[in-house]
Amino acid sequence: MRRVLVVDDSATMRSFVASVLEELEPAVEVRHASSGFEALRCLPRERFDVVITDVNMPDLNGLELISFVKSSEALRQIRLVVVSSEGSQADCDRARALGADAYLVKPFDPDKLRAVVAQLLGDRDEENA
């Protein structure tokens, strides 16, 4: 089963993203982390195919999380999606430069998020074939 980690300090947003991803076929298992630090505790313990992260979080922000994932030999294959209220081109460019595969601005279209995650999971399948 494919696994997705949703990292956001808003419980409402984590639940919303999880409900959006429930409609993916094949099904994905969604885990939650309420902060960047919590995500850092989860990542070495389980295998995740995709991490969806907010940028603005109180401890370790999403950009720092992306940087950590991409600098880790064991984690760098994880695909990364940013879902943030920060919508400037500079924010998007910075996230992409750090290694994000996609950047969606809140409020986002649920169909777009599903399509992005499905595409990233499909890319992973091709890489592993």
N, C-alpha and C positions, 0 to 999 in steps of 0.2 A: 504494500500500500504506500502511496505517496504521502509525504508529510509536509505540512506548511506550518511555520511558526509566525504568528501575528504578534507584533510588538508595538504596543501603544499604551500610553498611560491612562487612556479613557476606556473604561470597561464597556461603555456603550459602543464605541467604535470597534473594539475587539469583537464584540458579539455580532455587530452588523457585518463586518468583514467575514467572520466565520459563517454567517447565514448565507451570504452571497456565494461563498465557495462550496456550500453544501450541494449546489446544483451542478457542480462539475461532474463529468463522466470521463473516465472512471473516477470513482469517489476518492476524495483526499481526506486524510486525518488532520485536523487542525488543532494545534496547541497554542496556548496563550502565554505571553509574558507581559507584565505590566510596566516594565522598565528595561532600559538597555542592560543594566546589571543583571536583571533576572534572565534576560536572553543569553548573556554570557555564561550563566550557570547551566542553562538548558542545552546550549549548542554542543558541548563536548559529550553530553550524556546520551543524546539521541541523534539519529541521522535525519536531517531535514533536506528536502529538495529545493524549497523556496522559503525565503524569509520576507515578510511584508512588514515594513517598519515606518513609523512616523518619524519626523525629524525632531520636532520639539518635545523633548521629554526632560524631566527634572534632573536626572543624574547623568547618565551617559546618553547623549543624543543619537539620533539615527545615523547621522553622518559618521560619528565616531564608531558606531557599531559596524557600519559598512567597511570602514577602514580596517577594523580589527579582523573581520571575517576574511577580507581579501588578502590580509597580510599573514594569515594562518595557513600553513601547508595543508593541514587536515580539513579546513573549512572552505577554502577558496573556491571549490566547485559549486557551492550553494548559489543559486540564483537569487537576486535581490530586487525587491520592488519597494519603492518609496511611495507612501500615500501621505501627503502633507497639505496643510493649509498654506504653506509657503509656495507661492506659484510663480515667482519670477524666473526668467530664463537663466539668470545667474545661479539660482538655487538648483535648478534642474541640471545645469552644466556641471556644477560642483559635485552633485551626487553621481552623475555619470562618470566624471573623471575619477572618482573614488572607486567605482566598480559597480554602481547600480545598473541593472538591466532595463529598468523601466521606472517612470516617474509619473504618478497621477496626482492631480490637485483635488483636494476636498472642496466642495462636495463632488464626488466622482460618480460616473455612470457605472452601476453594478455590472452591466454587460461588458463594459470595457475591462474592468478588473478580472472578470472571469476569462475573457479572451486572452489577456496578458498572461495570466497564470497558466492557462491551458497551453499557450504557445511555449512558455518556458519549460513546462513539464514535458511537452513534446520534444523540445530541443534536447532535454536531458536524456530522453529515451533514445534519440538518434546517436548521441555521444556514447551511450553505453552499449549500443548494438554492435 
